[in-house]
Amino acid sequence: MLYKVKKMERVLVGFVDDFDDSVPESVEINDKLILVVKIDDKFYAVDAICTHQEVELTDGKILRFEGKCPQIVCPAHLGRFDLCTGKAVYKPPKKPLNTYEVEINDNQVFIVILDSD
């Protein structure tokens, strides 16, 4: 059997106060654009590129639902993604976005990246 060992890396992307509520921000980590959104003091991180036609989601609108996970709307074709799971919840996109764990430590915001190297 062949196993790939994954290395975990925590990447500092800013401070809690650097992020405005419900305003998507993008950061680049290892040549990958990642979207970070703070909503009511909770952080979400997903791929910043729509899986439908590779449009950047940074200008997308955040939809909030009471008792449910927020969604981001692709500005090009209005497809929607769940920010908790990355799942495409409204077409045209069919493929999900990758999600990333976000850790807060001493007011610093870290994204946890798993690398297969």
C-alpha positions in Angstrom: 0.0 0.0 0.0 1.1 3.5 -0.7 0.4 6.2 1.8 0.8 9.9 1.4 1.8 11.7 4.6 0.2 15.1 4.9 2.0 18.0 6.5 -0.1 20.5 8.3 0.9 24.2 8.2 -0.7 27.1 10.0 -0.5 30.3 7.9 -1.0 33.7 9.6 -3.4 35.7 7.4 -4.1 38.7 9.6 -5.6 39.8 12.8 -9.3 39.5 13.8 -9.8 43.2 13.5 -8.4 43.3 9.9 -11.6 41.5 8.7 -14.9 43.4 8.4 -18.0 41.4 9.0 -19.5 39.7 5.9 -16.8 41.1 3.6 -14.9 38.4 1.6 -11.1 38.9 1.5 -8.7 36.8 -0.5 -5.3 35.6 0.5 -2.7 33.7 -1.5 -1.1 30.7 0.0 1.2 28.4 -2.0 0.0 29.9 -5.3 -3.6 29.2 -4.3 -6.2 31.9 -3.7 -8.3 31.4 -0.6 -11.3 33.3 0.4 -11.6 34.3 4.1 -14.9 35.7 5.5 -15.7 36.7 9.1 -19.4 36.5 10.0 -20.5 37.3 13.5 -17.0 36.6 14.9 -16.8 33.2 13.2 -14.3 32.7 10.3 -14.8 30.6 7.2 -12.1 29.8 4.5 -12.8 28.3 1.1 -11.2 28.3 -2.3 -11.6 31.8 -3.8 -12.3 30.6 -7.4 -15.7 29.4 -8.5 -15.6 25.8 -9.8 -18.0 26.7 -12.7 -15.9 29.1 -14.8 -13.0 30.1 -12.6 -14.4 33.5 -11.5 -12.9 35.0 -8.4 -15.5 35.0 -5.5 -14.0 37.9 -3.6 -16.7 40.2 -5.1 -19.5 37.7 -4.3 -22.3 38.6 -1.9 -22.7 36.8 1.4 -26.1 35.3 2.2 -27.0 34.7 5.8 -29.7 32.4 7.0 -30.8 32.1 10.6 -29.7 28.8 12.1 -27.9 27.7 8.8 -24.5 28.1 7.4 -23.9 31.3 5.3 -23.3 31.1 1.5 -21.3 33.0 -1.0 -22.8 34.0 -4.4 -20.6 33.9 -7.5 -20.8 37.3 -9.1 -20.7 35.9 -12.6 -23.5 33.4 -12.8 -25.1 33.6 -9.3 -24.1 30.1 -8.3 -23.9 29.6 -4.5 -21.6 27.7 -2.2 -22.1 26.8 1.4 -19.2 28.3 3.4 -19.2 25.5 6.0 -18.9 22.6 3.6 -17.9 24.2 0.3 -20.8 22.4 -1.4 -22.4 24.0 -4.5 -26.0 24.6 -3.4 -27.3 26.6 -6.4 -26.4 26.0 -10.0 -24.6 26.4 -12.3 -21.6 25.1 -10.3 -21.7 21.4 -9.6 -18.3 20.9 -7.9 -17.7 22.0 -4.4 -15.0 24.4 -3.1 -12.3 23.1 -0.9 -12.7 24.3 2.7 -10.0 25.2 5.2 -9.8 25.2 9.0 -9.4 28.6 10.5 -7.8 29.0 14.0 -7.8 32.1 16.1 -5.0 32.5 18.6 -4.2 35.7 20.5 -6.3 37.7 18.0 -4.4 36.3 15.1 -6.2 34.5 12.2 -4.5 31.3 10.9 -5.6 29.1 8.0 -4.6 25.5 8.4 -3.2 24.0 5.1 -2.6 20.3 4.5 0.2 19.7 2.1 0.9 16.3 0.6 4.7 16.8 0.1 
